[in-house]
Structures are given as structure tokens and as C-alpha cells.
Amino acid sequence: MLCLSPPSQLRLTQATSFDAILTGGECNVSIALADLGLPTAFITRIPDQERGWSARDYIRKFGVDTSHIVSFEK
């Protein structure tokens, strides 16, 4: 899931641009467990394109094992 957030704590109606933040229950829990030092893996399917790769790379940088993520062609 992707969250669009106004920068600098602006209100939604004041913003002219948005920060894109990868979020979602599974993502948040995986990252939190990895932060606690627990071995964590994420298993899912992502589109074989930049949007999917970006999501995979985002959770990988927090120490979550992404080797079980598979890509599919649209």
C-alpha cells in the first residue's frame, strides 16, 4: 500500500506535492520485527516493474529478507 503524505506537516489542502511512503500492516510489522533483531522475511508477489522493485527495495533496506518475493508480468 502506498501512502501519499504532504511534506513538512502541511495540511492536505495546503500541499502542492506529496511524499510517497510505502506502508501497510504486513510491511510495518516486518520492519518492526527486523528492527528488534528478529529474522524476518516478506513473502508476496509484485509486478515486474519499477513500482514493484521500489517496494521490495524499500523493505530490504530495513533488514527484511526479500528473497521470497516473486515478480509477475502484467
WONORGI-V876284 format. One record per residue. SS is DSSP state (H for helix, E for strand, - for the rest). PHI is phi in whole degrees, 0 to 359 (999 if undefined). PSI is psi in whole degrees, 0 to 359 (none if undefined). Layout:
ss=SS phi=PHI psi=PSI
ss=SS phi=PHI psi=PSI
This chain:
ss=- phi=999 psi=144
ss=E phi=244 psi=130
ss=E phi=253 psi=129
ss=E phi=260 psi=121
ss=E phi=235 psi=134
ss=E phi=295 psi=139
ss=H phi=288 psi=159
ss=H phi=56 psi=33
ss=H phi=57 psi=31
ss=- phi=287 psi=159
ss=- phi=286 psi=156
ss=- phi=305 psi=320
ss=- phi=285 psi=345
ss=- phi=267 psi=343
ss=- phi=279 psi=144
ss=- phi=248 psi=353
ss=- phi=213 psi=167
ss=E phi=223 psi=147
ss=E phi=270 psi=136
ss=E phi=264 psi=124
ss=E phi=235 psi=125
ss=E phi=286 psi=129
ss=- phi=210 psi=180
ss=- phi=136 psi=156
ss=H phi=304 psi=310
ss=H phi=296 psi=318
ss=H phi=296 psi=312
ss=H phi=298 psi=317
ss=H phi=293 psi=317
ss=H phi=300 psi=315
ss=H phi=294 psi=318
ss=H phi=298 psi=317
ss=H phi=294 psi=320
ss=H phi=296 psi=322
ss=H phi=297 psi=331
ss=- phi=278 psi=359
ss=- phi=90 psi=8
ss=- phi=275 psi=143
ss=- phi=293 psi=125
ss=- phi=227 psi=137
ss=E phi=229 psi=149
ss=- phi=245 psi=127
ss=- phi=241 psi=119
ss=- phi=194 psi=180
ss=E phi=242 psi=138
ss=E phi=232 psi=154
ss=E phi=294 psi=141
ss=- phi=279 psi=72
ss=- phi=201 psi=175
ss=H phi=304 psi=321
ss=H phi=300 psi=316
ss=H phi=291 psi=316
ss=H phi=298 psi=322
ss=H phi=297 psi=317
ss=H phi=296 psi=316
ss=H phi=299 psi=314
ss=H phi=293 psi=327
ss=H phi=297 psi=311
ss=H phi=285 psi=334
ss=H phi=297 psi=324
ss=- phi=291 psi=349
ss=- phi=264 psi=6
ss=- phi=93 psi=12
ss=- phi=276 psi=132
ss=E phi=290 psi=120
ss=- phi=248 psi=15
ss=- phi=291 psi=345
ss=- phi=264 psi=3
ss=- phi=277 psi=127
ss=E phi=249 psi=151
ss=E phi=256 psi=151
ss=E phi=227 psi=149
ss=- phi=273 psi=141
ss=- phi=279 psi=none
